[in-house]
Each structure stands twice: as C-alpha cells, then as structure tokens.
Amino acid sequence: MAQAVMRVDKGEKGLVIRVAAPSVRPENFHVVLNNNSLTVYCEYRHQADDKLAAPLFNQTIELPLTLDLSRIEAVHAGNELRVRIPYKDPTTQQREITIRQR
C-alpha cells in the first residue's frame, strides 16, 4: 500500500489541495470542514461494510479568512483527491459601517 501525499497549491482563483493515494478507493476519502479548519483523511477497510477501519492518512489545515468556504468542492479523479476552495470576492469583503448618532 502506498503512502498518501498531500500538496497545497495556491492559484489566482483560490487553493487546490491535492491528496495522492494510489491504493485508496474514492469512497474511503473524507473531507470535513469545521469552522475554518479543514480535515482530509482516508481509511482502509477490508470489506466496504466493515465496522472497523484503519486510518491511512489524516491532515488538518487551518484555512485563511480570504477563502469562500461556502463554495468548497471535492473531486476524486484517477488516483488523486482534489479539494478546490476559491477566494472570496474582494469587492464583497469591504463595506462601510453607518455611524449612528444618539
């Protein structure tokens, strides 16, 4: 069984997290978002319906506030999991706050 390798690529439109694990089936990958913390892990099961699983890979990344976490997508193609997270639109991040007078 090959060891999983993770790489984070920063592009103009956002981040792409790549996890290459040639011997792992797509259904054994998991991507979990908890606030701005993203965990990617994969597990091994002898049979698909086994209750017991052995962890193969587990990595947690703290995501910057400049990413649009509502638009995360994960795709498994070939032997690689790709998690794409686009940047937020910079024009919607800034707004002027109205000052009330009493």
C-alpha positions in Angstrom: 0.0 0.0 0.0 1.5 3.4 -1.0 1.7 6.3 1.4 -0.6 9.3 0.8 1.0 12.5 -0.3 -0.7 15.9 0.2 0.1 19.1 -1.6 -1.4 22.6 -1.4 -1.3 24.8 -4.5 -2.1 28.5 -4.3 -3.5 29.9 -7.5 -5.1 33.1 -8.7 -8.6 31.9 -8.0 -8.0 30.0 -4.8 -6.4 26.9 -3.2 -6.3 23.4 -4.5 -5.5 20.7 -2.0 -4.3 17.5 -3.7 -4.0 14.2 -2.0 -2.5 11.3 -4.0 -3.1 7.9 -2.6 -3.0 5.3 -5.4 -4.2 2.3 -3.5 -7.2 4.0 -1.8 -10.7 3.8 -3.2 -12.6 7.1 -3.6 -15.2 6.1 -1.0 -12.5 5.8 1.7 -11.6 9.5 1.5 -13.3 12.0 3.7 -13.2 15.9 3.8 -14.6 17.6 6.9 -14.9 21.4 7.4 -15.2 22.7 11.0 -15.3 26.5 11.1 -12.1 27.4 9.2 -10.4 24.1 9.9 -10.4 21.5 7.0 -9.5 17.9 7.7 -8.8 15.4 4.9 -8.4 11.8 5.8 -8.7 8.4 4.3 -9.1 5.0 5.9 -8.7 1.3 4.9 -11.5 -1.3 5.4 -11.1 -4.9 4.5 -14.7 -5.0 3.2 -16.8 -2.0 2.3 -19.3 -2.8 5.1 -16.7 -3.4 7.9 -17.3 -1.5 11.1 -13.6 -1.3 11.9 -11.3 1.0 9.8 -7.6 1.6 9.9 -6.5 5.3 9.4 -4.2 5.7 6.4 -3.9 9.5 6.3 -5.1 12.4 8.4 -4.2 16.0 7.8 -5.8 19.2 9.2 -5.3 22.6 7.7 -6.3 26.0 9.1 -7.8 27.9 6.2 -7.4 31.7 5.9 -10.3 34.1 6.1 -9.8 35.1 2.5 -11.3 31.8 1.2 -15.0 31.3 0.3 -15.8 28.2 2.5 -19.3 28.0 1.1 -18.0 27.1 -2.3 -15.7 24.2 -1.5 -15.8 21.3 -3.9 -14.0 17.9 -3.7 -13.4 15.7 -6.7 -11.7 12.3 -6.9 -10.1 11.6 -10.3 -7.6 8.9 -11.2 -5.7 8.3 -8.0 -6.0 11.8 -6.6 -8.5 13.7 -4.4 -8.7 17.4 -5.3 -10.3 19.9 -2.9 -10.9 23.3 -4.5 -11.6 26.4 -2.4 -12.0 29.7 -4.2 -11.0 33.1 -2.8 -13.8 35.4 -1.6 -14.8 38.2 -4.0 -12.7 41.2 -2.7 -15.5 43.6 -3.6 -17.9 42.0 -1.1 -15.4 41.8 1.8 -15.3 45.6 2.4 -18.2 47.7 3.4 -18.6 51.0 5.2 -20.3 50.9 8.6 -23.0 53.5 9.2 -22.3 55.6 12.3 -25.5 56.2 14.3 -25.9 59.4 16.4 -27.7 59.5 19.8 
